[in-house]
């Protein structure tokens, strides 16, 4: 039994050639690779306006996001305690210096990429 023929609307019968600079090609191919797509599929979806898949996050970036979230939580807790007068100045300054150190490490990890 032969495969059924596609209707005319679903056939990809028209070919469009596009010229682009090397920089444009590098941008398009980089965007497509980031999304895990081929260049033709990326261009087709981008032109038609269909939603593109989400960007894949590397495990290293995910670890950095989690660490930044933890630091944000610590800062919120410190500011809440500070507003409620539930802190000792020595303990608070120690915690703040530890947070500064962690932020410095994260910044250096991001800059090294």
C-alpha positions as CSV (number, residue, x, y, z in Angstrom):
1,X,0.0,0.0,0.0
2,X,1.4,3.4,-1.0
3,X,1.7,6.3,1.4
4,X,-1.1,8.8,1.1
5,X,-0.3,12.0,-0.7
6,X,-0.2,15.3,1.3
7,X,-2.6,18.1,0.4
8,X,-1.1,21.0,-1.4
9,X,-1.1,23.3,1.6
10,X,1.1,21.0,3.7
11,X,3.7,20.5,0.9
12,X,7.0,22.4,1.2
13,X,7.2,22.9,-2.5
14,X,8.5,26.5,-2.7
15,X,12.2,27.2,-2.0
16,X,13.5,30.6,-1.0
17,X,17.1,31.4,-1.1
18,X,18.4,34.1,1.2
19,X,21.8,35.8,1.1
20,X,23.3,37.0,4.4
21,X,26.6,38.2,5.7
22,X,28.9,35.9,7.7
23,X,27.9,37.7,10.9
24,X,24.2,37.3,10.2
25,X,24.7,33.6,9.5
26,X,26.6,33.2,12.7
27,X,23.8,34.9,14.7
28,X,21.1,32.8,13.1
29,X,23.0,29.5,13.4
30,X,23.9,30.3,17.0
31,X,20.3,31.1,17.9
32,X,19.1,27.9,16.2
33,X,21.8,25.8,18.0
34,X,20.9,27.3,21.3
35,X,17.3,26.2,20.9
36,X,18.4,22.8,19.6
37,X,16.9,23.4,16.1
38,X,18.1,23.3,12.5
39,X,18.6,26.6,10.7
40,X,15.7,26.1,8.2
41,X,13.2,25.2,11.0
42,X,14.4,28.2,13.1
43,X,14.0,30.6,10.2
44,X,10.6,29.2,9.2
45,X,9.2,29.5,12.8
46,X,10.7,32.9,13.3
47,X,9.2,34.3,10.0
48,X,5.8,32.8,10.5
49,X,5.7,34.0,14.2
50,X,5.2,30.6,15.7
51,X,6.5,30.2,19.3
52,X,10.1,29.0,19.6
53,X,11.1,26.4,22.1
54,X,12.6,27.6,25.4
55,X,16.3,28.1,25.6
56,X,18.1,25.2,27.1
57,X,19.9,26.1,30.4
58,X,23.2,24.5,31.1
59,X,23.7,22.7,34.4
60,X,26.4,25.3,35.4
61,X,24.0,28.2,34.7
62,X,21.2,26.4,36.7
63,X,23.6,26.1,39.6
64,X,24.4,29.8,39.4
65,X,20.7,30.7,39.3
66,X,20.0,28.5,42.4
67,X,22.9,30.1,44.3
68,X,21.7,33.6,43.4
69,X,18.3,32.7,44.6
70,X,19.7,31.5,47.9
71,X,21.6,34.8,48.3
72,X,18.5,36.8,47.6
73,X,16.6,34.8,50.3
74,X,19.4,35.5,52.8
75,X,19.3,39.2,52.0
76,X,15.6,39.3,52.5
77,X,15.9,37.5,55.9
78,X,18.6,39.8,57.0
79,X,16.6,42.9,56.1
80,X,13.5,41.6,57.8
81,X,15.5,40.9,61.0
82,X,17.1,44.3,60.8
83,X,13.7,46.0,60.5
84,X,12.4,44.0,63.5
85,X,15.5,44.8,65.5
86,X,16.2,41.1,66.0
87,X,19.9,41.1,65.3
88,X,23.2,41.7,66.9
89,X,25.4,44.1,64.9
90,X,28.4,41.7,65.0
91,X,26.4,38.8,63.6
92,X,24.8,40.9,61.0
93,X,28.1,42.3,59.7
94,X,29.5,38.8,59.6
95,X,26.6,37.5,57.6
96,X,26.8,40.5,55.2
97,X,30.5,40.0,54.6
98,X,29.8,36.3,53.9
99,X,27.2,37.4,51.3
100,X,29.6,39.8,49.7
101,X,32.2,37.0,49.4
102,X,29.6,34.7,47.7
103,X,28.5,37.4,45.4
104,X,32.1,38.1,44.4
105,X,32.6,34.4,43.6
106,X,29.5,34.3,41.5
107,X,30.5,37.4,39.6
108,X,33.9,35.9,38.8
109,X,32.3,32.7,37.6
110,X,30.0,34.6,35.3
111,X,32.8,36.8,33.9
112,X,35.0,33.7,33.3
113,X,32.4,32.3,30.8
